[in-house]
């Protein structure tokens, strides 16, 4: 009979899934108390509701699932100020144009109070906005993000004091510029639009000139930090789509006011180190820069052609690694030898990737002050000139093995996989019947999946490994040298349920092999069980702890300990294994004649080497080491 040395405990999570369409729609009533029905509309599951002032009892019948969707919209120019449910306001701002919620069972027969305010009542402050061409200007009230309707000439704009006290002014057409905007006679500074801060009392005057004066031009000049290095970086300049051939002339070129300038760069062959506009650095320039001048403009460009980055790659064993220029998924392979290798990379793509070959590992990759470790693939994205990169690697020594028995691998018609968790590599060559899987010390965790199989059951030394959720055809498990894993994907074997109970005062941590899979108190032993194949034998041993002796029964049948103090329980039917305190003397997991003077701590941990001063267990008795 096979003995169980380590048992797997996985708590089953009940997963109850049901599509929304398959659920029966539930009907319930919700009351919406509305202060003014002219200020809002309520849309439920896509249907607008008829509203009156006061209570509106509405029956919810969700057509597409369990919950209805409720959307409350403020009518044009008005606001929702509160939506109160269970005494709490559900809104986070004072003035809202919409609110939505999804009623659940707990909302049945509840009253939701909707409070509103008309825009003309809220907007008690005003300013005057004068615009020359309203078709080119967009003005929005900050706070509510509502758009102001403008006409050419003077416009009285109302706003909420303390809430909408900023107007954002922008051109209607993206990429264009307004000529000027002033607030109370002072020029506003353009930065992603003009921002006009209004007083709470009102009375401010805003003047917007969208059109530029006839005949007004601005001079645009391109300059370079180093003209020789940057020669060719600018490939073209256009003004409103018309090419400018003289863009590199020393005197620059004139641009009619209001016209857009587009500058294109060669960013494939050049590295653009920086661009400033009237001494203000641009945060980022890629392949182009577009702007509409509002004054004379000097653009200074710092750029150079991409060169070559030279570095040294030191590899301890070329057979353990593969090296790429760039990234592993699209890079060019670099042939390397043991020792130092000179590598050249384009400054435009100064990236090198070092990846472990199959069956190998990389201990570390070091460059400069940086050391990377515990990875199977390393990418250095900014290799610099003169950098020295050192690679320490090794071959995986798979000196351990476990047996994987598969009843019929072809029954998993969509695939049968065994994957190493350490590097996500797949064990190849699996067949029906016995498979010997070699593994290293670092490869003890595996994932096994069978897809499209009529049944699924995986057992470690005869005990079922439970999947993470009910119905899954994938399990994860740890192995030790000599383990036997049985996978059934065609027909399940006969199995029995085995449970444990622990007498009060006995805890899982006090056991050796059976408790190795348990974490927590004795309640788990009474409520959780094992599914075991017929013929599986459970072995129960306890740690050598002073005063702890146990009796083991299957039902009412007592099980005698063997010469080593272990209790062996074979499985031939469903059983409950009862563990109770024994009145016999001695520590029954340690047989004195076979203990070989091994020393344990009081917690049952074997002491390797010389024991420090203290109290220990030796040959089943307390001893003091001085």
N, C-alpha and C positions, 0 to 999 in steps of 0.2 A: 504494500500500500504506500502511496505517496504521502508524505507528511507535510503539513503546512507550517512553515517557519515564520513567514510574514504574511499577514492577512490584510486585505485591502478593504477599507471602509469608505464608501462614498454615499453621502446623504442624497436621496433622490429628491429632486425639485419638481413638484407637480406643475407642469406647464399646460395650461388650459387655453387653447387658442380657438378662435372662431371668427370668421370674417364678418365684417359689419353687415354685409348684404344678407348673411345667413341669419342674423338676429331678428327676432320679432320686434317690430317697433312698439315702444311703450308710449302710452298716452298719459299726459299729466297737464295740470293747469298751473299757470303762473299769472300773477296780477301785476300789471305795469301801471303804476300811479304816475300820471303825467300832469305837470302844472300847466303847460300850454302846448296843445297839439299842433299849433301852427309853426312851432319852432323846431320840430323834429319829425322824422319818419322812423318807423320800426319795421325791419325786414326780417322775417323768420323763415328759414329754409328757402330763401329766394322769393318769398311772397310778401309784398307790402301789406301792412295791417291798417285797418280803419281805426282811428283814435279819437277819443273824446277827452275833455279835461276831467281829471280824477282817475278813478279805477278803470282799467281795461283788462277784463279777464280773458285770457287767451289760452286755448288748448293747443299743446305742443304734440305733434305726431311726426316724429323724425322719419322722413321717407327713406333715408339712406343708412340708417343704423340706429344705435342706441340713443345718441344725443342729438338734439336740435342745435342749429346755429342761430344766434340772435345778434343782429347788427342794428345799432341805433345811430342814425345820422342826423346831424344838425342841418336844418334847411339853410339855403343860401344866406350868408351874412349873419347867422345866429350861432349860438354856442350851447353846448351841454356843460353845465357847471358841476353837477353831482349825479352819481348813480349809486344809490344806497341800498345795500343788501345785507341783511342780518345786522343792521345798525352801523355798518362800516361803509365809508365812501370808497368805491372801487376805482376812482379816477385819481391820477397823480398830478394833474395840473388843473388850474382854475378855469381855463377856457378850452373846450375840446370840440372838435368837429365830428368825432365819431367815437363809439364804444361798442365792443363786442363781448359776448360771453356764451358759454356752452352749458346750459342747465343740466344738472344731474338729478338723481332721485331725491336728494336732500333739498332741492329747490321747489319740490311740488307744493303747491298751494301757498307759496310765499309771495309777499308783495315787494316789488322793487320800485323804489321811488326815483323818478327821473326829474331833475330840476334843470331849467334852462334860462337863458336870457337872450333877449333880442340884441343884435349887434348895435343898433342905434341907441339902445339904453346903456350898453357897456362902454361904447366909444364916446366918452364925454369930452375928450380933448381933440383939438384939430390943428393942422398946419396948412400952409399954402404951398402947393407945388406948381411951379410954372415950367412948362416944357415946350420946346420949339417944334418937335416932331414926335408925337406920342406913339406913332407906329414903330419907332425904333427903340423904344424905352420900355423896360419892365421894372416895376416897383413892387416890392413885397414888404408887408409888415412882419418884422421879426417877432417871435413868440408864438404867433398862430400860423405863420407862413401863408397868410392870405394875400392874394394879389389885388393891387389897387387898380381900378379902372381909370384911365387917364384920357383926357382930350387935349388937343393943342391949346396952349394958353394957360390961364390960371385954373387950378383945381383945388377945391377944399377937401383935404384928406382927414378923416376922423380916425382916432386910434384910442386904445384902452390905456389910460395913464398907468405907468409903472409896469405894464405888461407888453405893450406893443411900441415901446419908446425907441425903436430903431427902424429906419427904413433902409432896405437894401436896394440899390439902384444898379441895374445891369443893362447891357444892350440886348435886344430881343434875339438877334442873330449871333450864334456862337462864333467866336473868332474875330468879331468886329469890336470897335472901341467907340465910346462916346467922347465927344470933344471935351466937355467940362461939366462939373457939377459943383454948386456952392451951397453952403448952409449959412444963412444970415450974413451973406457977403464974403464968407471965407471959403477958399478953394478946398474941396474934399480931395483926399489922396486916394488914387485908384489902387486897389489891391484886391484882385478877384471881385471887382465891383466897388462901388462907392457905398460907404456906410454913414448914414446921417443919424446922429443921436439927438432925440427930441426931448424937450422938457416936459415934465408932467403937467405943467400949466397950459401948454399949447402956445400958439402964436408964432411958431418958427416959420421961416421962409426958405424954401429950397428952389433953386433955379437949375434947370437941366438943359444943356445945349447938346443935342445929339449930333447936329450937323457941324462939320468943320467949315471955317470961313473959306470962301472962294480964293484960289491962288496961294493958300498957305501951304508951304512945304517944310519938310524936316530933312536934315542931312543925316545919312547913315554911313558910318565908316567902319571897315573891318581892319583891325590891327592884329599883330601876332607877337607872342613872346619871343619866338625864334622863327623867322620867316623861312629859313632854309629847312629846318626840321619839319615845319608844318606845311610846307609847299604841297598843294594838292589835296589838303584835308577838306576844304570847301569845294564841293563839286558843282554848286549852282546857287543862284539867288533869283527869286522872282518877286515882282510887286503886282499884287492882284492877278497872279498867273502869268504875267509877262516877264520873260527872261531879261535879266540885267547882265550884259556882258562885261561891264566895267566895274564889277563889284570889288576888285582888288586895287583899283586906282587909289593913289595916295589921298586925293581930295574927297573920296567917297562918292556917293550918289544921292540925288534928291528924291524924296518920296512925297507925293501929294498927301496932305493931311487926310487921315481916315482910311488910307489904303494899307493893306496887309502885306508884310514882308515875310517871305519864307526862305530860310537858309538850310541847305542840305549838306550833310557831312559824309565823308567816306569813313565809316566806323569799322570797316572790315580790315583795311590795311593800316589804319591809324588808331592810336590810342589818344583819346581826347582827355587831357589832364585837367582842363578847366576852361570855363567860358565866363567872362564878366560882361555885364551890360551897364554902361555908365558906372563902372567900378563896383557894381553889385554882383557878387557871384551867383550864377545859376546853380541850383542844387543838383541838377542832373541834365546832361545832354546825351541823347542817343544818336539818332540819325538825322534829326532836323530840329530847327528852332523857328517858331512862328510868332510874330508879334505885330502890333499896329503902333507905330511911333506916335508919341504925344509930345516929343521934343527932339532936339538933335541928339543922336545916339551914337556912341562909340562902343563897338563890340570887340573885345580883346580875347584872342583864342590862343590857348596853350595846348599844343599837340605834337606828336612825333609818330613816325612810322614804327609799327611793331617790329621789335627785334627778336633775338633768340635768347632764351634763358638756358644757361648751362648749369647742370647740377651733377652730383655724384650719388649713385645708388649702390650701397654696399649690401650684398645679399649673402647670407651664410650658406644657403643651399638652393641653387637655382631650380632643383626638381620639386621643391616644396611650394613654389609660388608662381604666379603668372602676373606680369606687369603690363599695364596699358598706358598709352598716351591718352589722357582724357579720362572718361568714365568707362567702366567695364561693359556697359550695355551698348556702347557705340564707339569705343576707342580702338586705336591701332595697337596691336601687341608689340611690345619691345622685347627682343631677344636679349637675355641677360646671362652672365656667367657668374660663377662663384667669385666673391670678392668685390672690388670696386668696378663700377660700370659708369662710363660717361654718358649722360643723357642730354639731349637737346630738345627743348620745347618752344613753341611759339609763345611770345609774350601775350598774344591774344587768347591763348588757351593753355596757360601754364598749370596744367592739372595732370597729376599722375595717380594711378590707382594700383594698389598691390592687393592681390587676392590669393587666398590659399587654394592650392590644387586639391582635387578630390583625394580624401584620405590623409590630408595634411592639415596643419594649423599654423597660425602666426602668433608667436608669443608676444612680440612687440614691434612697433615701428617708431623710430626716434628721429627727430630732425630739430636742430636748434635746442631750445629748452623744453620741447614738447615730446612726451612719450605716450603713445597710444597702445592699448592692450585689450585683450579679451574680445577681439572682433575677428571675423573671418574675412573681412574686406575693409581696406583702409583707403580713403581718398584724401589726398593733399591738394586742396583747391587753389593754393597760391604759392607755387614753387618759385623761389627767388634765385637770382643768379648767385652761383657759388654754394648753394645749399647742399649739405651732406645728409642723406637719408640712409639710415641703417635698419636692416630687417633681420630679426631673429625668428627662426621658424623651426618646425620639426614635423616628423611624420607620426601620425596617430598609430599607437601600438595597441592593437585590438587583441589583448591577451586573455580576455574573458569571453564567455559565450553563454547564450541561453538557447533553448530549443523552442521553436515555433511550429506547432502542428496545425495544419489547415485541412479541414475535412474535404472541401472541394472548392478550390480557388476560382473555378470557372462559374460557380453559382453567383459570384459578385459580378454581374454582367457589365456594370459600369466602372469596375475597377476595384482592386484590393491593394491598399498601400500600407507600408510600415515606414514611418518617418522618424529620424533622429531629431529630438528637440534641440540639441546642442547647436546644429548648423542648418537645420531644416532639410538635410539631405535624405534621399530615399534609399532604402535597402532594396537592391535589385536582385533579380533571379529567384524570387519566391515561387514555390511550386506546391501542388497538392501533396499532402503528407508531411514528412519531417523536414524542417529547415533548421540548420545550425547558424545562428546569427552571432558573429563575433562583435565585441564591443570593447571600448576603452573605458577607463575610470571616469572620463568626462562625458560618457554617452549612455548614462543609465536611464534617461527618461525618453519614452517613446510615445508616439501616437499611431494607433492602428485604425484604419477605416475600411469598411466594405460597403460598396454602393450598388444598389440594385439587387441585393441578395434577399431571398425569401425569409431568412431568419438571421439573427445576429446574437452571438453569445461568445464572450471572451473570458477565459478562466486562467488564473495564475496558480499553479500547483493545485488545481481542482476547485478553486474558489472564484466565483464570478466577479469580474471587474465591472462595476456599474458605470454606465455612461453619465455624462454631466447632466443630461436631461432625458426625460422619458421619450422613447421613440428614436433617439439618436443611434446612428450606426457607426459611431466613432468613439473610441475610448483612449484615455491616456493612462500610462502606468510606469512605474519604476521597476527595474530588474536588478537582480544580483547574479553573480556567477552561478551557473547551474540551474537557474529557474526554468520552469517548463510552462509555456504559454500555449493554451489550446484555443483555437479559433474555429467556431462552428458557423458556417454561412449557408449550409444546405439543410441540415437537420440538427435540432438541439438534442443533447443527451438527457437522460433522466437526472433530475436534480432534486435536492431536498433543502428545506429552510432550516438553518441552525441559529438559535438565539442563545444569549447568555444572560444570566441574572447574577448580580453580586449582592451579597449580604451587606447591610448597612455597616459602614466602617471599613469596607474593603474597596479600594480604588484602582482604576485602570492603570495608573502610573506605577503601581507596585508589581506589575507583571513584566516579564521579559518579552517573549515572542508574540504571544497573542495580543498584548497591549501595544505592541509597536505601531499598530495602525490606528490606535485610539487616541483621542485627545479629549479630555474632559472628565466629567463625573460618571458615577456608576449608572445613571439613568440611561446613558447611551447603550449600555450593555443589555438593558432590559427591553429597550424599544427598537434597537437596530439589530438586524440579523444578517446572516450570510446565506448566499445561494451556492451550494456545493454539489459537485458531481458525486454520484454514488461511488463509494470506495475511498473517498478523500478522508484523510486522517488528521484531526486537529491535535496539536501538541500544546499543552498548557504548562508553562513553567513560571514561577514567581521569582522575584529578586530576593537575594538574601537579606532580609530585614528582621531586626530583633523583634521577637514576639509574634511574627506573622506565620501562621500555619493554616493551611486550607484543606478542606474536603471538597471533592468534586463528585457530583452526581449527574446522571442523565435520567431525568425524571426522578424516580426513587431508587435507581440502581447506582450504587457507589462504585467509583472508579478508583482502582488502586494505583499509587504512584510506582513507576519503574525504579530501577536501581539508581538512576540519575536524579530521581525526585520529580520526574515529569509525568504528567497525566496524558495518556493517549486515548483519543475518542474517535473511533471510526464512524463514518456516516453511512448508514444503510436505510435511514428513514428520517422524516422530520423530527427534530429534537430540540429540547431546551436544556442547556448545560448550566447547572446550578452550582455556584461557587460560594462556599460558606466558611466561616472560621472553624478551625479544628481545635479540639481540646488536647490533642497529642503534643508531646514535647519536641523541641528541636525545630530546625528550619528544613522543611521537607523538600526544598529544591536543591539542597546541598547534601549529598551523601558523603559522610566524613571519610569513608575509605576511598572515595574517588575524587576528593576535592583537590588533591595535590597542593595543599597549602596556599591556594589562591586567596588573595586579600581583596575584600570589597569595602566600599564606603557604606555608611548606614543607609544611603539612598540606593544601594544596589549596583553602584558603578565599580567595575573591575579596576584595580589599581595596577598600572604597569610601572615596573621599576620599583625603586625604594619608596616606601610609604613615609609621608611626613608624620610629625607627632600628632597623636589624636586617637579617637576611638574608631575601631573597624570591626568587620565580621570576618572571621577566618575559621574554615571548617565547621561553619554553622554556629560558632560561638563568638561572643564579644571578646575582643582583645584590645589592649592599650599599647600603642607604639610610643615609646619615650625617646 
